[in-house]
Amino acid sequence: MSKSSDHLAEFNRNKALGLDPLIMTQMEICNHLRSEFITWNSRLQSINDAQQRKLFQTKLDLISEARIEYCQEKPLIIVDKTPEHILELPLAPWKLSKNAIKMISNIGYKLPYLDTWDLRCYALDEKSRINSRFLGLENTEDRTNVYDALFNSYGQPKTEVDASILIEDGGNLLEMLVPRGEFEGKMQPILRSKQIHDLLL
């Protein structure tokens, strides 16, 4: 692609996203892009029409490009442009944050070392069943008590959460795709320590 074509593509992208780098500061651009990501990601998760989902994903692709260019935001795994036959990024099951797991350990449950992407950190297993290895708790009663305090039988948290808003903006969605394990390539909702506090204590 020629330089003139590159400039035209960038101009069209900025116009589509409501950006004007000549008059907007970097902070204004980044705040605007963050807000746009939250808006369009939320819409993508709630719409079923295939054509609309395709349009929303295209918008998210443009936002990701712009955030990398203007904000130097490079999550560990960047969402690639979605092929036409893939119209959504599915969510992985809910998983506990490291601080949430630490809190559970601190109140007296004996937990093994759990890597960030260990399947035992998830409410559901890879077949969407209640995770029989939840938190690596060997005692069945302990495992059942902790699970039932936090999640329902569908693996949904028993507290107010929002998987359409990024964690850094107060929600529960991680701004990267799962890098490895059974749910690699999916978007990750995280149940945070402050959200489980009242459920367990």
N, C-alpha and C positions, 0 to 999 in steps of 0.2 A: 504494500500500500504506500502511495506517495505521501510526502509531508503535507501537501495541500489537502489530501483526503483525510489524513490524521486530524488536521486542524478542524476540518468540517465536521468530522465525527465527534470531536470533543465539544465543538460549539453546539451541535444538536443535542448532545447528552446534557450539557449544562443548561440549555434552554428547557429541556424536558424536566429537569430537576429543580428549576427555578433558581439557578446559580448565576451570579454575575461576579466573577473574580476581580473585575476592574473596580468595583465599588464595595464589595463585601470583604471584611477582614477574614483571616483564616479561622478565627474563633467563631465568627458568624456562620461561615460555611460549614464547619464541623458540627455546630449545634443544629443547624438546619438539616444536615444529612442524618444525624442521629435521630432527630424527630421523624424524618421521612422513613428511615428504616423501621422504626417502631410501628408507624402507621401502616405501612405496606405489608410488613410481616404479619401483623395482626389480621389484616384483611385476607391475606393468603391462607391463614389457618382456619378462617371461618367461612370460606366460599367453596361451593361444590362445582360450579360451572367450569368446564374444562377450558373454554376460551378465556374467561376472566382470570383463571388461575395462571394461564400462560402469560397474560399481560402483566399480572402482578409480579410474577417471577422475573420477567424482563426488567421491570422497574427496580426490583431488588438487585439484579445484576448490575444495573447502571449505578445504583447507589454504592455498591461495594467497590466498583472501579473508582468512583469519585473519592470515596473515603481513603482509599489507598493512595491516590494521587495527592490530595490536598491535606490530609490529616496524618499521613504516614502511619495509618492504622493497619497493621498486618497481623490479624489473628493467626494462631498456629496453623490452622487450615482455612484457607480462603475458599468461599463458595464459588466454584467454577460456574461458568455459563451453563445453564441447564439445557441438555438436548431437548429437542421438540417433543420427544415421546415421554419425557419425565416432566410432569407439571407441578410437582411439589417436593418439598424436602420433609419426609416424615419425622415425627418426633420419636425419640427413644423413650422407653419407660422412665418414670421419675427415679432419680437417684439422690442419695444423701450427699451433702457437701462434706468436706473433710472436717470442718468445725462441728457439724452436726454429729458426725461419727465420734469425734472426740468428746462431745458432750455426753453421748450415750455411754461411752467408756467411763467417763468421770463419775457417773451416778451409780456405778457399781457393776456394770455388765462387762464380763471378760471377753474382749474382742481380739482376734488375731490381727496381724498387720494387714491392712487392706490398701492395695494400690488404687490410685484415683479411678481407674477404669475397670476395676475388678467387678465381675458380675455380681458378687455378693453385696455390693453397694446399692443395687437396684431393687425396687419393689417387685418387679416382675422379671421372669427369666426370658430367654430368647424365644420361647413359645407362647409368650403372653400369659403365663400362668403365675400364680403367687410363688415367689421365689423361695424354694425349699431350703436354700443355702443363705438366706438373708443374714447379712452381717457376720457370717461365719459362726453364728451362735449354735453350739452343739446341743445345748439344753433346749428341747422342743418347747417347753413351757415358756422359757425366757424369750425364745424367738417369736412365738405366737403373741406374747404379751406386748413386745416392742412393736411388732408389725401392726397388730390391731390398734395400737394407740396412735399410729402415724398414718396408716393407709386403710382404705376400704378394700373390699374383695376384688375391685377392678384396678387396684394399684394407684388410685387417686388419693392425694393427701386429704386428711381430715381437718384441714385448716385453710384459710383464705390464701390463695396463690394466684399468680398470673403468668402463664407460660408464653404470653404474647409480648411481654416487655422484658428487655434485657436486665440482667442482674444489676449492672452498674447504674441503671435508671430506676431501681427499686422493685423490679420484677423477679422472675425466676428463670429466664432463658439465658443460657450460656452463649456468648458471641463467638462460637466456633463449632465446628462439627466434631463429633466423637472421632478421635484419631485412630483408635484401635479397639479390638475386642468384638463382642457379639453385635454391637450396635454401631459399628464403624460407618461413618458417612451420614449419620442422622443428627438432627438438632437435639440438644440436650436440656431438658428442664431439670432444675436443681432445687431440692428442698433444703432450705437454709436453717442454721442452728437457731436463730431467733424465732423461726416459725414452729419449731418443734418443742420449744421450751415449755410452753403452757400445756402441751399434750402429754409430756412425760413427768413434769415436776408439779 
